[in-house]
Amino acid sequence: MSLVNWFSGALASLGLQLKEAKIVFLGLDNAGKTTLLRMLMDETLVLHQPTQFPTSEELSTGKIKFKAFDLGGREIARRIWPDYYATVDAVVYLVDACDKERFSESKRELDALLLDEALADVPFLVLGNKMDIPYAASEDELRCHLGLTGLTTGKGKVNLADQTVRPLEVFMCSVVRRMGYSEGFEWMSQHIK
């Protein structure tokens, strides 16, 4: 079963089959945003050049349609992020779990997003990508470096009526090995309003 079909099934099971969702893929350059989007579209693994310009893809299956935006992660590209996330339904924030030297830079960008009023009620799925590489950070290490220890909302099933805080969770994944991100999207699908 493809992730797109699974994702649409998860949304349908939540009664969201008639909704349209807008999701932005954010994170520093080389975190895997474009690779993940391509995997969600057609399950192909392609070597990509760094994203130069914002791209969007509409993915739909049956009555479910969502628009995903890959905005690039280079410093110059980050300046336009606010132009796109003002009306999003969810944020997928990717972190290269192997590039430990850039964790503080990634934390600064994530902190700015989490403090932005336009994203105050938006669920955040943080994906620690490249967990298949032996020297990648563990989930606990990534949470610590990103300042998320004790701030996430849990990976279990949720009751949307009981929510008083913004949904925020970390999942470790390997986009190239097709591991971990489906669980993250399943969690996120519970929180899309």
C-alpha positions as CSV (number, residue, x, y, z in Angstrom):
1,M,0.0,0.0,0.0
2,S,1.4,3.4,-1.0
3,L,1.8,6.1,1.7
4,V,-0.5,8.3,-0.3
5,N,-3.3,5.7,-0.2
6,W,-2.5,5.0,3.5
7,F,-2.6,8.8,4.2
8,S,-5.9,9.2,2.4
9,G,-7.3,6.2,4.2
10,A,-6.2,7.6,7.6
11,L,-7.8,11.0,6.7
12,A,-11.0,9.3,5.5
13,S,-11.3,7.2,8.7
14,L,-11.3,10.5,10.6
15,G,-14.1,11.9,8.6
16,L,-11.8,14.3,6.6
17,Q,-12.4,12.8,3.2
18,L,-14.1,16.1,1.9
19,K,-11.4,18.4,3.3
20,E,-8.5,19.9,1.5
21,A,-5.3,20.3,3.5
22,K,-2.4,22.5,2.9
23,I,0.9,21.2,4.3
24,V,4.3,22.9,4.1
25,F,7.6,21.0,4.2
26,L,10.2,23.1,6.0
27,G,13.7,22.5,7.3
28,L,17.3,23.3,6.4
29,D,18.7,22.5,3.0
30,N,19.7,18.8,2.6
31,A,17.3,17.6,5.2
32,G,15.2,15.5,2.7
33,K,12.1,17.6,2.0
34,T,12.1,17.2,-1.7
35,T,13.0,13.5,-1.5
36,L,10.1,12.9,0.9
37,L,7.7,14.8,-1.2
38,R,8.7,12.7,-4.2
39,M,8.3,9.5,-2.2
40,L,4.8,10.6,-1.2
41,M,3.9,11.4,-4.8
42,D,5.1,8.3,-6.6
43,E,7.3,6.3,-4.3
44,T,10.4,6.9,-6.4
45,L,13.9,7.7,-5.1
46,V,15.6,10.3,-7.2
47,L,18.8,12.3,-6.5
48,H,17.7,16.0,-6.3
49,Q,19.6,19.2,-6.7
50,P,19.0,21.7,-3.9
51,T,15.5,23.3,-4.2
52,Q,16.0,26.7,-5.9
53,F,12.4,27.8,-6.0
54,P,9.2,26.9,-4.1
55,T,7.4,23.9,-5.5
56,S,4.0,22.6,-4.8
57,E,2.3,19.3,-5.5
58,E,-1.3,18.3,-5.2
59,L,-1.8,14.8,-4.1
60,S,-5.3,13.3,-4.2
61,T,-6.9,9.9,-3.9
62,G,-10.6,9.5,-4.0
63,K,-12.2,12.5,-2.3
64,I,-9.1,13.6,-0.4
65,K,-6.8,16.3,-1.7
66,F,-3.9,17.9,-0.1
67,K,-1.4,20.5,-1.4
68,A,2.1,20.1,-0.2
69,F,4.7,23.0,-0.5
70,D,8.4,22.4,-0.6
71,L,9.9,25.8,0.1
72,G,13.6,25.0,0.1
73,G,15.9,25.3,3.1
74,R,18.8,27.5,2.1
75,E,19.1,30.6,4.1
76,I,17.9,32.8,1.3
77,A,14.9,30.6,0.7
78,R,13.8,30.7,4.3
79,R,13.0,34.4,3.9
80,I,9.9,33.5,1.9
81,W,8.5,30.8,4.3
82,P,6.1,33.3,5.9
83,D,4.5,33.9,2.5
84,Y,3.4,30.3,2.4
85,Y,2.6,29.2,5.9
86,A,0.0,31.8,6.8
87,T,-2.9,29.5,5.9
88,V,-1.5,26.0,6.3
89,D,-3.2,23.1,8.0
90,A,0.1,21.4,9.1
91,V,3.9,21.8,9.1
92,V,6.3,19.0,8.4
93,Y,9.7,20.1,9.6
94,L,12.6,17.9,8.5
95,V,16.0,17.7,10.3
96,D,19.1,15.9,9.0
97,A,19.8,13.7,12.0
98,C,23.4,13.2,10.8
99,D,24.3,16.9,10.5
100,K,24.8,17.6,14.2
101,E,26.8,20.7,13.5
102,R,23.7,22.3,12.1
103,F,21.3,21.3,15.0
104,S,21.5,24.8,16.6
105,E,20.7,26.4,13.2
106,S,17.8,24.1,12.8
107,K,16.6,24.8,16.3
108,R,16.6,28.6,15.6
109,E,14.5,28.1,12.6
110,L,12.1,25.7,14.3
111,D,11.8,28.1,17.3
112,A,10.9,31.0,15.0
113,L,8.2,28.9,13.4
114,L,6.8,27.7,16.7
115,L,6.6,31.3,18.0
116,D,4.9,32.7,14.8
117,E,1.3,33.7,15.6
118,A,0.2,32.5,12.1
119,L,1.2,29.0,13.1
120,A,-0.1,29.0,16.6
121,D,-2.8,26.3,16.1
122,V,-1.0,24.3,13.4
123,P,0.2,20.8,14.2
124,F,4.0,20.3,13.8
125,L,5.4,17.0,12.7
126,V,9.2,17.0,13.2
127,L,11.0,14.3,11.2
128,G,14.5,13.4,12.2
129,N,15.6,12.0,8.8
130,K,18.5,9.7,7.9
131,M,18.2,7.5,11.0
132,D,19.6,4.6,8.9
133,I,23.0,6.2,9.0
134,P,25.0,4.8,12.0
135,Y,26.2,8.1,13.4
136,A,22.7,9.8,13.2
137,A,21.4,11.3,16.4
138,S,18.9,9.3,18.4
139,E,15.4,10.5,19.0
140,D,16.2,11.6,22.5
141,E,19.4,13.4,21.3
142,L,17.4,15.2,18.6
143,R,14.7,16.3,21.0
144,C,17.3,17.6,23.4
145,H,19.2,19.6,20.7
146,L,15.9,21.0,19.3
147,G,14.7,22.0,22.8
148,L,11.7,19.7,22.5
149,T,12.2,17.5,25.5
150,G,9.0,17.5,27.5
151,L,7.2,19.7,25.0
152,T,5.7,17.1,22.6
153,T,2.2,15.9,22.8
154,G,2.6,12.1,22.5
155,K,2.4,9.6,19.7
156,G,-0.9,7.9,20.6
157,K,-4.4,8.3,19.5
158,V,-5.9,11.7,20.4
159,N,-9.2,13.2,21.3
160,L,-9.4,16.5,19.4
161,A,-12.0,17.8,21.8
162,D,-9.4,17.6,24.7
163,Q,-6.7,19.5,22.9
164,T,-5.5,22.6,24.8
165,V,-1.9,22.7,23.3
166,R,-0.6,22.7,19.8
167,P,0.1,19.2,18.5
168,L,3.9,18.7,18.2
169,E,5.8,15.4,17.9
170,V,9.1,14.0,16.8
171,F,9.5,10.9,14.7
172,M,12.7,9.4,13.4
173,C,12.7,8.3,9.8
174,S,14.7,7.3,6.8
175,V,13.1,8.6,3.6
176,V,15.4,6.6,1.4
177,R,14.6,3.4,3.2
178,R,10.9,4.3,3.5
179,M,11.0,4.0,7.3
180,G,9.3,6.0,10.0
181,Y,7.6,8.8,8.2
182,S,4.3,6.9,7.7
183,E,3.9,6.8,11.4
184,G,4.5,10.5,11.6
185,F,1.9,11.2,8.9
186,E,-0.6,8.9,10.7
187,W,0.0,11.0,13.9
188,M,-0.4,14.2,12.0
189,S,-3.6,13.1,10.2
190,Q,-5.2,12.9,13.7
191,H,-4.6,16.6,14.2
192,I,-5.6,18.2,10.9
193,K,-8.8,20.1,11.6
